[in-house]
Amino acid sequence: MIRKIVNKLFGKEEVPPSDERRQLGEGGESLAVKLLKKGGYKIIEQNYRCKLGEIDIIAKDGDVLAFVEVKARRTDKFEGPKSAVTPKKKRKISMVALHYLKETEQMDKKARFDVVAIRSFPEHPDAQIIKNAFDLAY
């Protein structure tokens, strides 16, 4: 099923390089939402933005609020999707998450940081949810 979704989202059509990254990101987020829903998550917000930055997906997994970073890669040339969440990115996501919790008066809620790692290789597509992928960083 993942292969079918990945092939549909990342078709073989030729696109300019700048559009390719945007298409990969949008397709990755769409696949992540489907995967999260299938895993029992309830999507609260997508592409939450504030003055501090953006979080790809905010979802509920049971009684836990999950701040989800989506990382999609077409190649392992440099690094896999999970390792693409750098310390700087973790700090930024953490600050945006704290802002969201404060803004929505949910500072008392359980929360965690998940990553949806997507490898969109045509021959071996793979997607996985990595729960508790990293700790709060600031």
Secondary structure as GFF3:
##gff-version 3
##sequence-region A 1 138
A	DSSP	alpha_helix	2	9	.	.	.	ID=ss1
A	DSSP	alpha_helix	17	38	.	.	.	ID=ss2
A	DSSP	beta_strand	42	50	.	.	.	ID=ss3
A	DSSP	beta_strand	53	61	.	.	.	ID=ss4
A	DSSP	beta_strand	64	73	.	.	.	ID=ss5
A	DSSP	three_ten_helix	82	84	.	.	.	ID=ss6
A	DSSP	alpha_helix	87	103	.	.	.	ID=ss7
A	DSSP	beta_strand	110	119	.	.	.	ID=ss8
A	DSSP	beta_strand	126	134	.	.	.	ID=ss9
###
